[in-house]
Amino acid sequence: MDRSFLSDASVVAASRSFVCIRLATYEDQAEADFMKSLYVGRSGELENTTFAILSPDGKRKLTATGRGPFHAYRGSDSMTAGMNRIAATHKGAKAAAGTDTQLPLLKNLDLALNVASADGLPLIVTVAESKERLDGLNKTLLSLAWSESFAGQFAYASVLDEKELKPVTGVQDGEGILVVEPGQFGLSGKVLAQFGADTSREKMESKLQEVIANFPRKQKDHNSHVRLGIQLGIDWESKIPETDPQSLRAKERARGGR
């Protein structure tokens, strides 16, 4: 789905006129309820992936919904054209591009490591001892995070309690901004770069460009990845029960079930 649609350069360009939200299935009951209100498969339950384009108030579906954009579009070209038509009907969409006021933070570091690993992205983590100072660090990242060069290139998380950093190796003491490479199964990570609160924008921008250029973006085969994880005794336990029949059957097969 991602390789054929969402990673296409024309779709990425069209997405600048939209608020793009990457929800984490089965990690928050409120999010799960919202996703289920948009689409359910034959099982009648929430499935692992959901795609929808909604009106600005989030209440009206502007396209067909389903497990992916292929429910609404034939390919990336038709998706680009469709998104451009939708944006043209909403005044201010183009002008609002790149003006986001917050980082796209994931709920916590553990989840961020898992999502970054699954999406094949480096992870940026802001660390501070108070919410005020943490907000300040996040604000310094805003213009970079939503710039043409960096939008969509990183996952993000914030940490107030340094104990949360335990799965990450190479962390130096003190507040700052970490750039982390997540482990294969999203349970750990290692620091690729660390910036202090007083690091210049130029230095940070140069290093982040270097990280993007050199980051090992490995394509994972879902079935072999799940099978290896089970063989190693690794399994992600979601906050709410998984209800996707296809995923549950695949895990059962990987465990040797019938």
C-alpha positions as MATLAB code, in Angstrom:
seq = 'MDRSFLSDASVVAASRSFVCIRLATYEDQAEADFMKSLYVGRSGELENTTFAILSPDGKRKLTATGRGPFHAYRGSDSMTAGMNRIAATHKGAKAAAGTDTQLPLLKNLDLALNVASADGLPLIVTVAESKERLDGLNKTLLSLAWSESFAGQFAYASVLDEKELKPVTGVQDGEGILVVEPGQFGLSGKVLAQFGADTSREKMESKLQEVIANFPRKQKDHNSHVRLGIQLGIDWESKIPETDPQSLRAKERARGGR';
ca = [
       0.000    0.000    0.000;
       2.632    2.514    1.030;
       5.064    1.776   -1.794;
       2.385    2.043   -4.498;
       0.458    5.031   -3.165;
       1.614    6.984   -0.139;
       5.309    7.135   -1.019;
       4.699    8.416   -4.547;
       6.217   11.900   -4.980;
       3.042   13.364   -6.498;
       0.902   12.057   -3.623;
       3.373   13.480   -1.099;
       3.190   16.870   -2.852;
      -0.624   16.794   -2.857;
      -0.664   15.862    0.842;
       0.805   19.280    1.752;
      -2.729   20.661    1.539;
      -4.054   18.113    4.058;
      -3.669   17.292    7.731;
      -2.168   13.805    7.562;
      -2.731   11.646   10.638;
      -0.952    8.365   11.309;
      -3.046    6.590   13.950;
      -1.657    3.617   15.885;
      -4.219    0.821   15.692;
      -5.129   -0.904   18.979;
      -3.088    1.537   21.090;
      -5.876    3.873   22.229;
      -9.549    3.049   22.739;
     -10.785    6.464   21.608;
      -8.739    6.271   18.410;
      -9.940    2.704   17.814;
     -13.576    3.746   18.217;
     -13.067    6.605   15.755;
     -11.386    4.356   13.185;
     -14.137    1.775   13.549;
     -16.716    4.483   12.837;
     -15.006    5.046    9.479;
     -14.566    1.478    8.272;
     -15.003   -2.149    9.300;
     -14.424   -5.222    7.135;
     -16.529   -8.342    6.773;
     -15.722   -9.333   10.331;
     -17.476   -6.224   11.611;
     -14.418   -5.404   13.731;
     -11.579   -2.892   13.541;
      -8.826   -4.058   11.200;
      -5.113   -3.255   11.259;
      -5.234   -0.507    8.627;
      -7.844    2.107    7.773;
      -7.782    4.811    5.102;
     -10.098    7.805    4.833;
     -10.102   11.399    3.615;
     -12.419   13.508    5.740;
     -13.865   17.003    5.749;
     -12.063   19.601    7.925;
     -14.392   18.892   10.859;
     -13.539   15.178   10.684;
     -17.191   14.179   10.363;
     -17.844   13.739    6.634;
     -16.176   11.149    4.386;
     -14.910   12.704    1.156;
     -13.831    9.385   -0.431;
     -14.571    5.723   -0.071;
     -12.966    4.265    3.051;
     -11.222    0.929    3.443;
      -8.015   -0.822    4.439;
      -6.003    1.387    2.101;
      -6.233    4.097   -0.576;
      -6.856    1.422   -3.234;
     -10.473    1.376   -2.023;
     -10.830    4.930   -3.326;
      -8.261    5.245   -6.115;
      -6.900    3.120   -8.970;
      -3.326    4.283   -8.449;
      -1.097    7.130   -7.315;
      -1.977    9.311  -10.322;
      -5.710    9.121   -9.649;
      -5.085    9.667   -5.932;
      -3.048   12.803   -6.656;
      -5.742   14.172   -8.980;
      -8.480   13.357   -6.468;
      -6.649   15.008   -3.576;
      -5.961   18.118   -5.642;
      -9.668   18.366   -6.515;
     -10.626   18.058   -2.845;
      -8.074   20.689   -1.788;
      -9.390   23.082   -4.448;
     -12.855   22.976   -2.858;
     -11.567   24.015    0.573;
     -10.434   27.601    0.835;
      -7.185   28.053    2.663;
      -5.909   24.498    2.127;
      -2.915   25.580    0.065;
      -2.131   28.553    2.277;
      -2.208   26.395    5.408;
       0.350   23.912    4.068;
       3.276   23.512    6.455;
       1.796   25.753    9.144;
       1.227   23.021   11.745;
       1.605   24.282   15.304;
       2.577   20.967   16.913;
       4.919   18.067   16.273;
       3.248   14.771   15.265;
       4.149   13.182   18.606;
       3.398    9.547   19.316;
       1.862    8.653   22.666;
       5.052    7.435   24.383;
       8.597    6.337   23.583;
       7.866    2.595   23.542;
       5.131    3.079   20.960;
       7.271    5.545   18.989;
      10.113    3.006   18.719;
       7.654    0.402   17.486;
       6.018    2.714   14.920;
       9.354    4.078   13.685;
      10.655    0.542   13.207;
       7.484   -0.529   11.390;
       7.544    2.544    9.115;
      11.296    2.362    8.480;
      11.981    5.826    9.884;
      14.519    7.357   12.257;
      12.981    8.657   15.488;
      13.464   12.114   17.016;
      13.028   12.232   20.805;
      12.930   15.438   22.838;
      14.004   15.082   26.482;
      13.516   17.614   29.311;
      12.872   17.730   33.043;
       9.768   19.930   32.862;
       6.836   20.290   30.487;
       7.684   23.940   29.907;
      11.220   23.132   28.786;
       9.967   20.174   26.747;
       7.484   22.436   24.944;
      10.374   24.776   24.200;
      12.428   21.998   22.614;
       9.463   20.854   20.550;
       8.892   24.405   19.363;
      12.484   24.668   18.123;
      11.854   21.618   15.933;
       8.597   22.808   14.390;
       9.916   24.713   11.391;
      12.337   21.918   10.552;
       9.825   19.103   11.065;
       7.279   20.595    8.646;
       9.774   21.875    6.070;
       9.924   20.421    2.556;
      13.186   18.638    3.404;
      12.037   16.907    6.592;
       8.245   16.490    6.553;
       7.434   12.789    6.788;
      11.081   11.774    7.254;
      10.986   11.130   11.023;
       8.741    9.788   13.774;
       8.571   11.879   16.986;
       8.254   11.361   20.733;
       8.797   13.387   23.916;
      10.128   12.191   27.278;
       9.900   13.820   30.717;
      11.029   10.812   32.756;
      14.542    9.710   31.758;
      13.669    6.167   32.881;
      11.704    5.884   29.628;
      15.019    6.096   27.755;
      16.170    2.730   29.119;
      15.625    0.867   25.780;
      17.857    3.395   23.962;
      21.656    3.057   24.006;
      24.150    5.905   23.616;
      22.140    8.559   25.459;
      24.201   11.345   27.016;
      23.042   13.018   30.228;
      21.011   16.206   30.126;
      18.155   17.729   28.206;
      18.162   17.813   24.456;
      17.077   16.237   21.212;
      17.954   12.644   20.312;
      17.961   11.118   16.843;
      17.434    7.381   17.253;
      17.638    4.366   14.971;
      14.951    1.903   16.144;
      15.792   -1.775   16.477;
      14.477   -4.437   14.111;
      11.447   -5.193   16.284;
      10.899   -1.701   17.688;
      11.743   -2.649   21.263;
      15.054   -0.808   21.444;
      17.081    1.873   19.703;
      20.491    3.493   19.447;
      21.367    7.178   19.337;
      22.658    8.423   15.987;
      22.962   12.062   17.060;
      22.190   14.243   20.075;
      21.667   18.013   20.203;
      21.656   20.323   23.185;
      18.955   22.930   23.668;
      21.351   25.615   22.375;
      22.362   23.809   19.153;
      22.087   26.106   16.133;
      19.434   25.430   13.505;
      22.124   25.195   10.826;
      24.041   22.463   12.664;
      20.868   20.530   13.440;
      19.598   20.794    9.875;
      22.908   19.592    8.443;
      23.036   16.563   10.754;
      19.403   15.607   10.120;
      20.026   15.714    6.367;
      22.982   13.401    6.916;
      20.819   11.002    8.934;
      18.179   10.877    6.181;
      20.801   10.255    3.507;
      22.450    7.396    5.405;
      19.520    5.825    7.232;
      19.111    2.101    6.365;
      15.525    1.912    5.080;
      14.946   -1.833    5.086;
      11.814   -3.275    3.525;
      10.314   -5.924    5.806;
       8.369   -8.935    4.627;
       5.458   -9.060    7.057;
       5.111  -12.839    7.258;
       8.818  -13.588    7.749;
       9.123  -10.682   10.225;
       6.263  -12.021   12.359;
       7.598  -15.567   12.114;
      11.099  -14.540   13.222;
       9.714  -12.480   16.088;
       7.700  -15.441   17.348;
      10.738  -17.724   17.038;
      12.700  -15.255   19.172;
       9.883  -14.951   21.697;
       9.144  -11.350   20.699;
       5.538  -10.198   20.408;
       4.012   -6.724   20.736;
       1.168   -6.561   23.228;
      -1.261   -3.817   22.207;
      -3.197   -1.709   24.707;
      -6.528   -3.068   23.515;
      -7.205   -6.511   21.974;
      -6.353   -6.983   18.298;
      -9.429   -7.813   16.221;
      -8.098   -8.117   12.657;
      -8.913  -11.713   11.539;
      -6.182  -11.744    8.854;
      -3.497  -10.660   11.299;
      -4.640  -13.074   13.987;
      -4.657  -15.990   11.512;
      -1.181  -15.051   10.246;
       0.201  -15.051   13.803;
      -1.431  -18.393   14.508;
       0.146  -19.904   11.383;
       3.526  -18.477   12.383;
       3.171  -20.167   15.772;
       2.552  -23.479   14.039;
      -1.206  -23.526   14.485;
      -3.723  -24.749   11.926;
];
